[in-house]
């Protein structure tokens, strides 16, 4: 019998395997969420970011770069985040390119408010010729010569060589080497008018992750139904990389990494200064 019989709550997240793995149990009532009955709204990461600028959904997965600009309206839950080491976006191209040439090139990015684009600007500077496009179209665009370079995310790191591409720079590694922190990619943001429910919702998300880890086969039909034509081994690597201990709880190191990320964005003029606590609980 489903646990959740409360008020409907729209929960916006991506169809990527890490998100569907995290939320499968919560969406299907396999874990308690007292007072709420979460309902899934799925969209790509840039659409989620754009919806948040409209304050459309009370609970949403967001790029940390988008959240950096939305801290007056949203706060971060300590569970559900994609943050870690060795999991950052990759800057790829068809042939070797130095920074000078890259700065004069057309670069495909998975959205202007994504963490991937934020890291690209840290690496190359802010004055770039960027072409935002759905993340799954960047590698085909590169292969076909419609852009000169591209920043790839998600499962792209596992398959870019199949498109005849090479890695110019691991932007996550660049972040880790220059800051010492794990890279904050995306987190679960709660609209500030809902902050009184932050602990209930964070606990429910954590329990959903733990349920998926205990019963992974039970979550797989839902994950596969949203994974398009992704190969099973790629899907498994995707989940293993992006769902980790930081996803269960950011902890002190995760919170410090996110705080540094927001300070860096403020220093560069990419995020407005915000005095509010960025954590929801």
C-alpha positions, 0 to 999 in steps of 0.5 A: 500500500502506498505510504503517501496520501497527503496533498499533491506536491510537484517534484521536478527532476530530470529523466537521467538515471541518477535522478530517476534512481533517487526519486523512484521510491518517493514518487511511487509511495514506497517511502513515507513523506508525511503530509504530501503525495509527490508527483513527478514532473520530468524535464531536461536540466536547462528546462528545470532551471528556466522553470525555477526562474519562474518559481514554477515548482516548489521542489526541483532539481537545479544546476548549482549555477542556477541556484546561485542566482536563485537563492532569494527564492529557493534553498538547498535540501541536504539530500538528493544532490549530485556532487563529487569527484571525478564526475564533472563536465568534459570539454571535448572537440574533434581535434586538439585545441589550445585555450587561445583557439577555444576562446575564438571558437563556437562552443556548444553548452547544455544551457546558459545556467548550468554548472557546466557553463559556469565551469567553462567560464572559470576555465576560459573566461566569460567572453565566449561564443556559446551555443546552448542546446539540449545536452544530448545533441552536443556530441552529434553537433560536434561530429557534424561540424555545427560547433567547434567544441562542446561541454558534455555532461551526464553519460556523455563522458562514457561515450564521447569517443564513439563520436570520434571526439577527444577530451580537451579538459576535464572541467571537474578535475580543473575545479578540484585541482584549483579549489580542492573541493568536490564539484557541486553539479546539481541539487534539490531546491525547495522554494522558500515559501515551503521551508517549514516542510524542509526536514520532512522532504529531505528525510523522504528523499534520503529514504528514497535513495536508501530504498533504491540501494536496498532494492535496485532491481525494483527501481530499474523499470522506472529508470529504464522507461526514461533512459531512452536508448541508453545501454544498460552498462552506461546506465549503471555507470551513470548511477554509480558515479552521480549517486554517492554519499553526498547524495544521501547527505551533503555533510560538512564537506559538501556544504563547504563545497557548495558555499565556496561555489557560491562565493566564487560565482559572486566574486566573478559577478555571475551570481548576485550577493545573497545574505540568506542561508542557502541551506533549507535545513 
